[in-house]
Amino acid sequence: NSSSSPPPLSSSSSPQTSSSSSLSNAEPATMKNFDGTTMLDHYGKPLYVAKYLATRPLRSDLKERVGFVGRKLSYVSGDGVIRTMNAVFGHTGWGTEITMERMVLCEKDEKGRWNVGYLVTVRIRVKDSNSDREVSHE
């Protein structure tokens, strides 16, 4: 259902989030438009970060590949993940670190092309909007 997808984002700038300055009485963070106004859902109500993140990805961010036994797998493109993270946390509000990588596939096909696959664990660091500390998730 495309009505539950987040609105398309421009790659040149990103919306920011707002939050209360106190953790004890913090209101849910709302998404902000590029001009700083509160982003609204299709009912005209404020769009909260949690709801934005809970929506299905944009179809344009979905990619497909063939998995084991010829099964088709869908995944979110790297560009789609970056666009969403920038929309929610801002360009400087998050970062990543590769903590593990392992080659899981390395083979040459009949046309001489290499197919290589990696399994990677990435730590995502998000700056706490109420301080300068970072919160990490793996």
SVG drawing of the C-alpha trace seen along z (x, -y; Angstrom):
<svg xmlns="http://www.w3.org/2000/svg" viewBox="-7 -27 44 52">
<polyline fill="none" stroke="black" stroke-width="0.4" points="0.0,0.0 1.8,-3.1 -0.2,-5.4 1.7,-4.0 5.1,-4.7 7.1,-7.7 7.2,-10.6 10.0,-10.7 13.1,-12.5 15.5,-14.8 19.1,-13.6 20.4,-17.2 19.2,-17.9 17.4,-16.1 14.6,-16.7 15.6,-16.9 13.9,-15.6 12.8,-17.6 12.7,-16.4 12.3,-17.8 15.4,-18.9 14.6,-16.7 14.6,-12.9 12.1,-12.6 9.3,-14.5 10.4,-14.1 7.7,-14.2 7.9,-11.8 10.2,-13.3 8.4,-14.5 9.7,-14.5 10.6,-17.9 10.3,-19.1 13.2,-20.8 11.9,-24.2 11.7,-23.2 7.9,-22.8 6.5,-19.6 5.9,-16.9 2.2,-15.8 0.7,-12.5 -2.1,-12.1 -4.6,-12.9 -2.9,-16.2 -1.5,-15.0 2.2,-15.3 4.3,-12.4 6.3,-10.9 9.8,-9.4 8.6,-6.0 5.7,-5.9 8.0,-7.0 10.4,-4.2 7.6,-1.6 6.3,-2.3 7.1,-0.1 10.1,-1.2 9.5,-3.1 9.3,-0.8 12.1,-2.7 14.4,-1.7 13.6,2.0 15.9,4.2 15.6,7.9 18.1,10.7 18.0,14.4 18.7,16.3 19.2,19.9 17.3,22.5 16.4,19.7 14.1,18.0 13.6,14.2 14.7,12.0 13.8,8.4 16.0,6.0 16.4,2.3 19.1,0.7 22.1,-0.9 21.0,-4.3 17.5,-3.8 18.9,-3.1 21.1,-6.1 18.3,-8.4 16.1,-7.2 18.8,-7.6 19.5,-11.1 15.8,-12.0 15.4,-10.8 18.7,-11.8 20.2,-14.4 23.4,-14.1 25.6,-14.5 23.3,-12.7 24.5,-9.1 27.3,-7.0 28.4,-3.4 31.3,-1.1 31.9,2.3 32.6,4.7 32.8,7.9 33.0,9.0 33.2,12.4 33.3,13.5 30.5,16.1 30.6,16.5 33.4,16.2 32.9,17.9 33.4,17.3 30.5,17.9 30.6,19.4 31.1,16.0 34.2,15.3 32.4,12.8 33.0,13.0 30.1,13.3 31.3,12.3 29.1,12.0 29.9,10.8 28.2,11.1 28.8,7.9 27.9,6.7 27.5,3.0 27.3,0.9 25.1,-2.1 25.9,-5.1 23.1,-7.6 23.8,-10.8 21.5,-11.4 19.6,-14.6 19.7,-15.7 23.5,-15.5 26.7,-14.9 26.8,-11.2 26.3,-8.5 24.2,-5.4 25.3,-2.3 23.3,0.6 24.6,3.7"/>
</svg>
